[in-house]
């Protein structure tokens, strides 16, 4: 009888001491949802873009400023909102190890969706190149101003607000500095 009690106490102690670490999502990509038209799927990946199939459960993501509770199964969660036209999507996830955000352009052609990752470097480089070209060629300064205004209108019309633009740049710089 003593052996049973010792075994039971040992079992309870081992269960209370051993605990699984919470799996966090530190990197993710966006793909077209293969099961629904005009919807996307968020896939938890490692830094080499390999799917982390051990991610299961509820995770909170902020998509274009709206908080969503996504259910991951085998590393994939489905965002159940239709994408009616091409648009920018700023997706942010905050976990215990930090905040991870990525800007995507969801290009819609026909019934297909093609997500394109937009790096913060391009958000800085494109306006700087246009301004620099306008500065180099004084005759083209008006054209450079018109191109910048058209670029800003395109971004705003497709859902990239000024706050999202700068937040994406600052998050990229923060991860560049912190590693």
Biotite code that builds the C-alpha atoms (Angstrom):
import biotite.structure as struc

atoms = struc.array([
    struc.Atom([0.000, 0.000, 0.000], chain_id="A", res_id=1, res_name="UNK", atom_name="CA", element="C"),
    struc.Atom([2.888, 2.353, 0.776], chain_id="A", res_id=2, res_name="UNK", atom_name="CA", element="C"),
    struc.Atom([4.313, 1.783, -2.688], chain_id="A", res_id=3, res_name="UNK", atom_name="CA", element="C"),
    struc.Atom([1.045, 2.854, -4.298], chain_id="A", res_id=4, res_name="UNK", atom_name="CA", element="C"),
    struc.Atom([0.961, 6.078, -2.241], chain_id="A", res_id=5, res_name="UNK", atom_name="CA", element="C"),
    struc.Atom([4.600, 6.835, -3.059], chain_id="A", res_id=6, res_name="UNK", atom_name="CA", element="C"),
    struc.Atom([3.983, 6.191, -6.724], chain_id="A", res_id=7, res_name="UNK", atom_name="CA", element="C"),
    struc.Atom([0.886, 8.409, -6.686], chain_id="A", res_id=8, res_name="UNK", atom_name="CA", element="C"),
    struc.Atom([2.729, 11.252, -4.922], chain_id="A", res_id=9, res_name="UNK", atom_name="CA", element="C"),
    struc.Atom([5.652, 10.923, -7.308], chain_id="A", res_id=10, res_name="UNK", atom_name="CA", element="C"),
    struc.Atom([3.273, 11.018, -10.269], chain_id="A", res_id=11, res_name="UNK", atom_name="CA", element="C"),
    struc.Atom([1.509, 14.142, -8.960], chain_id="A", res_id=12, res_name="UNK", atom_name="CA", element="C"),
    struc.Atom([4.808, 15.895, -8.308], chain_id="A", res_id=13, res_name="UNK", atom_name="CA", element="C"),
    struc.Atom([6.141, 15.068, -11.747], chain_id="A", res_id=14, res_name="UNK", atom_name="CA", element="C"),
    struc.Atom([2.939, 16.324, -13.395], chain_id="A", res_id=15, res_name="UNK", atom_name="CA", element="C"),
    struc.Atom([2.997, 19.587, -11.462], chain_id="A", res_id=16, res_name="UNK", atom_name="CA", element="C"),
    struc.Atom([6.691, 20.208, -12.163], chain_id="A", res_id=17, res_name="UNK", atom_name="CA", element="C"),
    struc.Atom([6.718, 19.232, -15.833], chain_id="A", res_id=18, res_name="UNK", atom_name="CA", element="C"),
    struc.Atom([4.785, 21.625, -17.980], chain_id="A", res_id=19, res_name="UNK", atom_name="CA", element="C"),
    struc.Atom([4.824, 22.159, -21.715], chain_id="A", res_id=20, res_name="UNK", atom_name="CA", element="C"),
    struc.Atom([6.182, 25.439, -22.999], chain_id="A", res_id=21, res_name="UNK", atom_name="CA", element="C"),
    struc.Atom([3.694, 27.618, -24.802], chain_id="A", res_id=22, res_name="UNK", atom_name="CA", element="C"),
    struc.Atom([4.410, 27.581, -28.511], chain_id="A", res_id=23, res_name="UNK", atom_name="CA", element="C"),
    struc.Atom([4.606, 31.092, -29.904], chain_id="A", res_id=24, res_name="UNK", atom_name="CA", element="C"),
    struc.Atom([4.349, 32.328, -33.461], chain_id="A", res_id=25, res_name="UNK", atom_name="CA", element="C"),
    struc.Atom([7.387, 34.397, -34.395], chain_id="A", res_id=26, res_name="UNK", atom_name="CA", element="C"),
    struc.Atom([7.012, 34.351, -38.176], chain_id="A", res_id=27, res_name="UNK", atom_name="CA", element="C"),
    struc.Atom([4.076, 33.893, -40.515], chain_id="A", res_id=28, res_name="UNK", atom_name="CA", element="C"),
    struc.Atom([3.135, 34.132, -44.152], chain_id="A", res_id=29, res_name="UNK", atom_name="CA", element="C"),
    struc.Atom([-0.133, 34.633, -46.003], chain_id="A", res_id=30, res_name="UNK", atom_name="CA", element="C"),
    struc.Atom([-1.425, 32.268, -48.674], chain_id="A", res_id=31, res_name="UNK", atom_name="CA", element="C"),
    struc.Atom([-4.622, 31.887, -50.630], chain_id="A", res_id=32, res_name="UNK", atom_name="CA", element="C"),
    struc.Atom([-7.147, 29.723, -48.790], chain_id="A", res_id=33, res_name="UNK", atom_name="CA", element="C"),
    struc.Atom([-7.383, 26.502, -50.839], chain_id="A", res_id=34, res_name="UNK", atom_name="CA", element="C"),
    struc.Atom([-10.799, 25.627, -49.384], chain_id="A", res_id=35, res_name="UNK", atom_name="CA", element="C"),
    struc.Atom([-12.672, 28.917, -49.899], chain_id="A", res_id=36, res_name="UNK", atom_name="CA", element="C"),
    struc.Atom([-12.779, 31.440, -52.711], chain_id="A", res_id=37, res_name="UNK", atom_name="CA", element="C"),
    struc.Atom([-11.547, 34.973, -52.058], chain_id="A", res_id=38, res_name="UNK", atom_name="CA", element="C"),
    struc.Atom([-10.200, 34.166, -48.584], chain_id="A", res_id=39, res_name="UNK", atom_name="CA", element="C"),
    struc.Atom([-6.692, 33.928, -47.217], chain_id="A", res_id=40, res_name="UNK", atom_name="CA", element="C"),
    struc.Atom([-4.905, 31.607, -44.816], chain_id="A", res_id=41, res_name="UNK", atom_name="CA", element="C"),
    struc.Atom([-2.250, 32.637, -42.312], chain_id="A", res_id=42, res_name="UNK", atom_name="CA", element="C"),
    struc.Atom([0.484, 30.043, -41.972], chain_id="A", res_id=43, res_name="UNK", atom_name="CA", element="C"),
    struc.Atom([2.851, 29.933, -38.983], chain_id="A", res_id=44, res_name="UNK", atom_name="CA", element="C"),
    struc.Atom([6.372, 29.342, -40.257], chain_id="A", res_id=45, res_name="UNK", atom_name="CA", element="C"),
    struc.Atom([9.937, 29.413, -39.067], chain_id="A", res_id=46, res_name="UNK", atom_name="CA", element="C"),
    struc.Atom([12.484, 31.823, -40.526], chain_id="A", res_id=47, res_name="UNK", atom_name="CA", element="C"),
    struc.Atom([13.060, 29.458, -43.480], chain_id="A", res_id=48, res_name="UNK", atom_name="CA", element="C"),
    struc.Atom([9.309, 29.594, -44.324], chain_id="A", res_id=49, res_name="UNK", atom_name="CA", element="C"),
    struc.Atom([8.772, 25.956, -43.307], chain_id="A", res_id=50, res_name="UNK", atom_name="CA", element="C"),
    struc.Atom([5.327, 25.356, -41.792], chain_id="A", res_id=51, res_name="UNK", atom_name="CA", element="C"),
    struc.Atom([5.334, 24.859, -38.021], chain_id="A", res_id=52, res_name="UNK", atom_name="CA", element="C"),
    struc.Atom([2.798, 22.069, -37.735], chain_id="A", res_id=53, res_name="UNK", atom_name="CA", element="C"),
    struc.Atom([3.001, 22.038, -33.938], chain_id="A", res_id=54, res_name="UNK", atom_name="CA", element="C"),
    struc.Atom([1.051, 25.326, -33.747], chain_id="A", res_id=55, res_name="UNK", atom_name="CA", element="C"),
    struc.Atom([-2.489, 24.540, -32.611], chain_id="A", res_id=56, res_name="UNK", atom_name="CA", element="C"),
    struc.Atom([-5.011, 26.619, -30.723], chain_id="A", res_id=57, res_name="UNK", atom_name="CA", element="C"),
    struc.Atom([-6.324, 30.177, -30.518], chain_id="A", res_id=58, res_name="UNK", atom_name="CA", element="C"),
    struc.Atom([-3.987, 33.092, -31.304], chain_id="A", res_id=59, res_name="UNK", atom_name="CA", element="C"),
    struc.Atom([-4.851, 36.783, -31.489], chain_id="A", res_id=60, res_name="UNK", atom_name="CA", element="C"),
    struc.Atom([-3.867, 38.675, -34.625], chain_id="A", res_id=61, res_name="UNK", atom_name="CA", element="C"),
    struc.Atom([-4.519, 42.290, -35.543], chain_id="A", res_id=62, res_name="UNK", atom_name="CA", element="C"),
    struc.Atom([-5.403, 42.569, -39.226], chain_id="A", res_id=63, res_name="UNK", atom_name="CA", element="C"),
    struc.Atom([-5.699, 46.111, -40.620], chain_id="A", res_id=64, res_name="UNK", atom_name="CA", element="C"),
    struc.Atom([-6.362, 47.445, -37.136], chain_id="A", res_id=65, res_name="UNK", atom_name="CA", element="C"),
    struc.Atom([-9.050, 44.905, -36.188], chain_id="A", res_id=66, res_name="UNK", atom_name="CA", element="C"),
    struc.Atom([-8.338, 42.241, -33.582], chain_id="A", res_id=67, res_name="UNK", atom_name="CA", element="C"),
    struc.Atom([-9.154, 38.689, -34.675], chain_id="A", res_id=68, res_name="UNK", atom_name="CA", element="C"),
    struc.Atom([-8.990, 35.428, -32.765], chain_id="A", res_id=69, res_name="UNK", atom_name="CA", element="C"),
    struc.Atom([-7.676, 32.883, -35.267], chain_id="A", res_id=70, res_name="UNK", atom_name="CA", element="C"),
    struc.Atom([-7.813, 29.140, -34.705], chain_id="A", res_id=71, res_name="UNK", atom_name="CA", element="C"),
    struc.Atom([-4.642, 27.383, -35.834], chain_id="A", res_id=72, res_name="UNK", atom_name="CA", element="C"),
    struc.Atom([-4.647, 23.716, -36.750], chain_id="A", res_id=73, res_name="UNK", atom_name="CA", element="C"),
    struc.Atom([-1.357, 22.172, -37.837], chain_id="A", res_id=74, res_name="UNK", atom_name="CA", element="C"),
    struc.Atom([0.172, 25.623, -38.305], chain_id="A", res_id=75, res_name="UNK", atom_name="CA", element="C"),
    struc.Atom([-2.598, 27.100, -40.481], chain_id="A", res_id=76, res_name="UNK", atom_name="CA", element="C"),
    struc.Atom([-5.472, 29.451, -39.649], chain_id="A", res_id=77, res_name="UNK", atom_name="CA", element="C"),
    struc.Atom([-8.160, 30.674, -42.017], chain_id="A", res_id=78, res_name="UNK", atom_name="CA", element="C"),
    struc.Atom([-9.168, 34.334, -42.075], chain_id="A", res_id=79, res_name="UNK", atom_name="CA", element="C"),
    struc.Atom([-12.903, 34.112, -42.783], chain_id="A", res_id=80, res_name="UNK", atom_name="CA", element="C"),
    struc.Atom([-13.378, 37.491, -44.455], chain_id="A", res_id=81, res_name="UNK", atom_name="CA", element="C"),
    struc.Atom([-13.744, 37.825, -48.215], chain_id="A", res_id=82, res_name="UNK", atom_name="CA", element="C"),
    struc.Atom([-11.171, 39.825, -50.136], chain_id="A", res_id=83, res_name="UNK", atom_name="CA", element="C"),
    struc.Atom([-13.246, 41.590, -52.795], chain_id="A", res_id=84, res_name="UNK", atom_name="CA", element="C"),
    struc.Atom([-10.462, 43.584, -54.439], chain_id="A", res_id=85, res_name="UNK", atom_name="CA", element="C"),
    struc.Atom([-6.710, 44.007, -54.341], chain_id="A", res_id=86, res_name="UNK", atom_name="CA", element="C"),
    struc.Atom([-5.683, 45.584, -51.050], chain_id="A", res_id=87, res_name="UNK", atom_name="CA", element="C"),
    struc.Atom([-2.932, 45.963, -48.496], chain_id="A", res_id=88, res_name="UNK", atom_name="CA", element="C"),
    struc.Atom([-3.108, 43.850, -45.319], chain_id="A", res_id=89, res_name="UNK", atom_name="CA", element="C"),
    struc.Atom([-1.078, 44.781, -42.268], chain_id="A", res_id=90, res_name="UNK", atom_name="CA", element="C"),
    struc.Atom([-0.990, 41.722, -40.015], chain_id="A", res_id=91, res_name="UNK", atom_name="CA", element="C"),
    struc.Atom([0.404, 41.923, -36.504], chain_id="A", res_id=92, res_name="UNK", atom_name="CA", element="C"),
    struc.Atom([0.779, 39.267, -33.809], chain_id="A", res_id=93, res_name="UNK", atom_name="CA", element="C"),
    struc.Atom([1.912, 39.936, -30.272], chain_id="A", res_id=94, res_name="UNK", atom_name="CA", element="C"),
    struc.Atom([3.345, 37.031, -28.300], chain_id="A", res_id=95, res_name="UNK", atom_name="CA", element="C"),
    struc.Atom([5.460, 36.602, -25.197], chain_id="A", res_id=96, res_name="UNK", atom_name="CA", element="C"),
    struc.Atom([8.628, 36.905, -27.260], chain_id="A", res_id=97, res_name="UNK", atom_name="CA", element="C"),
    struc.Atom([7.624, 40.183, -28.929], chain_id="A", res_id=98, res_name="UNK", atom_name="CA", element="C"),
    struc.Atom([5.469, 41.798, -31.573], chain_id="A", res_id=99, res_name="UNK", atom_name="CA", element="C"),
    struc.Atom([5.704, 40.530, -35.131], chain_id="A", res_id=100, res_name="UNK", atom_name="CA", element="C"),
    struc.Atom([4.090, 42.390, -38.006], chain_id="A", res_id=101, res_name="UNK", atom_name="CA", element="C"),
    struc.Atom([4.154, 42.076, -41.764], chain_id="A", res_id=102, res_name="UNK", atom_name="CA", element="C"),
    struc.Atom([2.663, 44.075, -44.607], chain_id="A", res_id=103, res_name="UNK", atom_name="CA", element="C"),
    struc.Atom([1.197, 42.172, -47.551], chain_id="A", res_id=104, res_name="UNK", atom_name="CA", element="C"),
    struc.Atom([-0.376, 43.285, -50.790], chain_id="A", res_id=105, res_name="UNK", atom_name="CA", element="C"),
    struc.Atom([-3.164, 40.877, -51.743], chain_id="A", res_id=106, res_name="UNK", atom_name="CA", element="C"),
    struc.Atom([-3.389, 41.041, -55.532], chain_id="A", res_id=107, res_name="UNK", atom_name="CA", element="C"),
    struc.Atom([-6.724, 39.811, -56.854], chain_id="A", res_id=108, res_name="UNK", atom_name="CA", element="C"),
    struc.Atom([-6.880, 38.636, -60.453], chain_id="A", res_id=109, res_name="UNK", atom_name="CA", element="C"),
    struc.Atom([-10.048, 36.829, -61.426], chain_id="A", res_id=110, res_name="UNK", atom_name="CA", element="C"),
    struc.Atom([-10.930, 34.415, -58.629], chain_id="A", res_id=111, res_name="UNK", atom_name="CA", element="C"),
    struc.Atom([-7.311, 34.006, -57.557], chain_id="A", res_id=112, res_name="UNK", atom_name="CA", element="C"),
    struc.Atom([-5.508, 35.845, -54.752], chain_id="A", res_id=113, res_name="UNK", atom_name="CA", element="C"),
    struc.Atom([-1.759, 36.355, -54.845], chain_id="A", res_id=114, res_name="UNK", atom_name="CA", element="C"),
    struc.Atom([-0.275, 37.674, -51.583], chain_id="A", res_id=115, res_name="UNK", atom_name="CA", element="C"),
    struc.Atom([2.956, 39.637, -51.973], chain_id="A", res_id=116, res_name="UNK", atom_name="CA", element="C"),
    struc.Atom([5.112, 40.463, -48.952], chain_id="A", res_id=117, res_name="UNK", atom_name="CA", element="C"),
    struc.Atom([6.011, 44.171, -48.867], chain_id="A", res_id=118, res_name="UNK", atom_name="CA", element="C"),
    struc.Atom([9.287, 44.864, -47.102], chain_id="A", res_id=119, res_name="UNK", atom_name="CA", element="C"),
    struc.Atom([9.661, 48.033, -45.071], chain_id="A", res_id=120, res_name="UNK", atom_name="CA", element="C"),
    struc.Atom([12.802, 48.743, -47.114], chain_id="A", res_id=121, res_name="UNK", atom_name="CA", element="C"),
    struc.Atom([10.671, 49.250, -50.249], chain_id="A", res_id=122, res_name="UNK", atom_name="CA", element="C"),
    struc.Atom([8.368, 51.600, -48.339], chain_id="A", res_id=123, res_name="UNK", atom_name="CA", element="C"),
    struc.Atom([11.368, 53.800, -47.627], chain_id="A", res_id=124, res_name="UNK", atom_name="CA", element="C"),
    struc.Atom([13.265, 53.300, -50.900], chain_id="A", res_id=125, res_name="UNK", atom_name="CA", element="C"),
    struc.Atom([10.532, 54.085, -53.445], chain_id="A", res_id=126, res_name="UNK", atom_name="CA", element="C"),
    struc.Atom([9.732, 57.636, -52.229], chain_id="A", res_id=127, res_name="UNK", atom_name="CA", element="C"),
    struc.Atom([13.428, 58.376, -51.668], chain_id="A", res_id=128, res_name="UNK", atom_name="CA", element="C"),
    struc.Atom([14.314, 57.272, -55.207], chain_id="A", res_id=129, res_name="UNK", atom_name="CA", element="C"),
    struc.Atom([11.542, 59.428, -56.675], chain_id="A", res_id=130, res_name="UNK", atom_name="CA", element="C"),
    struc.Atom([12.590, 62.483, -54.632], chain_id="A", res_id=131, res_name="UNK", atom_name="CA", element="C"),
    struc.Atom([16.261, 61.904, -55.467], chain_id="A", res_id=132, res_name="UNK", atom_name="CA", element="C"),
    struc.Atom([15.482, 61.598, -59.195], chain_id="A", res_id=133, res_name="UNK", atom_name="CA", element="C"),
    struc.Atom([13.467, 64.824, -59.028], chain_id="A", res_id=134, res_name="UNK", atom_name="CA", element="C"),
    struc.Atom([16.333, 66.525, -57.231], chain_id="A", res_id=135, res_name="UNK", atom_name="CA", element="C"),
    struc.Atom([18.916, 65.318, -59.776], chain_id="A", res_id=136, res_name="UNK", atom_name="CA", element="C"),
    struc.Atom([16.907, 66.373, -62.802], chain_id="A", res_id=137, res_name="UNK", atom_name="CA", element="C"),
    struc.Atom([15.388, 69.735, -61.955], chain_id="A", res_id=138, res_name="UNK", atom_name="CA", element="C"),
    struc.Atom([13.200, 69.598, -65.049], chain_id="A", res_id=139, res_name="UNK", atom_name="CA", element="C"),
    struc.Atom([11.448, 66.497, -63.760], chain_id="A", res_id=140, res_name="UNK", atom_name="CA", element="C"),
    struc.Atom([10.632, 67.868, -60.303], chain_id="A", res_id=141, res_name="UNK", atom_name="CA", element="C"),
    struc.Atom([6.977, 68.364, -61.281], chain_id="A", res_id=142, res_name="UNK", atom_name="CA", element="C"),
    struc.Atom([6.795, 64.827, -62.655], chain_id="A", res_id=143, res_name="UNK", atom_name="CA", element="C"),
    struc.Atom([8.380, 63.504, -59.432], chain_id="A", res_id=144, res_name="UNK", atom_name="CA", element="C"),
    struc.Atom([5.789, 65.353, -57.323], chain_id="A", res_id=145, res_name="UNK", atom_name="CA", element="C"),
    struc.Atom([2.951, 63.983, -59.482], chain_id="A", res_id=146, res_name="UNK", atom_name="CA", element="C"),
    struc.Atom([4.366, 60.438, -59.254], chain_id="A", res_id=147, res_name="UNK", atom_name="CA", element="C"),
    struc.Atom([4.641, 60.705, -55.434], chain_id="A", res_id=148, res_name="UNK", atom_name="CA", element="C"),
    struc.Atom([1.052, 61.966, -55.195], chain_id="A", res_id=149, res_name="UNK", atom_name="CA", element="C"),
    struc.Atom([-0.171, 59.117, -57.452], chain_id="A", res_id=150, res_name="UNK", atom_name="CA", element="C"),
    struc.Atom([1.815, 56.569, -55.420], chain_id="A", res_id=151, res_name="UNK", atom_name="CA", element="C"),
    struc.Atom([0.328, 57.905, -52.163], chain_id="A", res_id=152, res_name="UNK", atom_name="CA", element="C"),
    struc.Atom([-3.185, 57.845, -53.670], chain_id="A", res_id=153, res_name="UNK", atom_name="CA", element="C"),
    struc.Atom([-2.716, 54.241, -54.859], chain_id="A", res_id=154, res_name="UNK", atom_name="CA", element="C"),
    struc.Atom([-1.554, 53.206, -51.389], chain_id="A", res_id=155, res_name="UNK", atom_name="CA", element="C"),
    struc.Atom([-4.400, 54.984, -49.625], chain_id="A", res_id=156, res_name="UNK", atom_name="CA", element="C"),
    struc.Atom([-7.027, 53.737, -52.081], chain_id="A", res_id=157, res_name="UNK", atom_name="CA", element="C"),
    struc.Atom([-5.887, 50.135, -51.517], chain_id="A", res_id=158, res_name="UNK", atom_name="CA", element="C"),
    struc.Atom([-6.006, 50.342, -47.721], chain_id="A", res_id=159, res_name="UNK", atom_name="CA", element="C"),
    struc.Atom([-2.517, 51.476, -46.729], chain_id="A", res_id=160, res_name="UNK", atom_name="CA", element="C"),
    struc.Atom([-3.088, 54.402, -44.385], chain_id="A", res_id=161, res_name="UNK", atom_name="CA", element="C"),
    struc.Atom([-0.319, 56.761, -43.361], chain_id="A", res_id=162, res_name="UNK", atom_name="CA", element="C"),
    struc.Atom([-0.247, 55.332, -39.825], chain_id="A", res_id=163, res_name="UNK", atom_name="CA", element="C"),
    struc.Atom([0.105, 51.770, -41.162], chain_id="A", res_id=164, res_name="UNK", atom_name="CA", element="C"),
    struc.Atom([2.826, 52.962, -43.543], chain_id="A", res_id=165, res_name="UNK", atom_name="CA", element="C"),
    struc.Atom([4.917, 54.412, -40.704], chain_id="A", res_id=166, res_name="UNK", atom_name="CA", element="C"),
    struc.Atom([4.135, 51.568, -38.283], chain_id="A", res_id=167, res_name="UNK", atom_name="CA", element="C"),
    struc.Atom([5.410, 49.070, -40.841], chain_id="A", res_id=168, res_name="UNK", atom_name="CA", element="C"),
    struc.Atom([8.625, 51.062, -41.294], chain_id="A", res_id=169, res_name="UNK", atom_name="CA", element="C"),
    struc.Atom([9.193, 51.477, -37.544], chain_id="A", res_id=170, res_name="UNK", atom_name="CA", element="C"),
    struc.Atom([8.557, 47.774, -36.864], chain_id="A", res_id=171, res_name="UNK", atom_name="CA", element="C"),
    struc.Atom([11.072, 46.869, -39.571], chain_id="A", res_id=172, res_name="UNK", atom_name="CA", element="C"),
    struc.Atom([13.665, 49.222, -38.118], chain_id="A", res_id=173, res_name="UNK", atom_name="CA", element="C"),
    struc.Atom([12.996, 47.904, -34.604], chain_id="A", res_id=174, res_name="UNK", atom_name="CA", element="C"),
    struc.Atom([13.573, 44.302, -35.709], chain_id="A", res_id=175, res_name="UNK", atom_name="CA", element="C"),
    struc.Atom([16.667, 45.365, -37.634], chain_id="A", res_id=176, res_name="UNK", atom_name="CA", element="C"),
    struc.Atom([18.165, 46.929, -34.500], chain_id="A", res_id=177, res_name="UNK", atom_name="CA", element="C"),
    struc.Atom([17.093, 44.246, -32.009], chain_id="A", res_id=178, res_name="UNK", atom_name="CA", element="C"),
    struc.Atom([17.955, 41.403, -34.340], chain_id="A", res_id=179, res_name="UNK", atom_name="CA", element="C"),
])
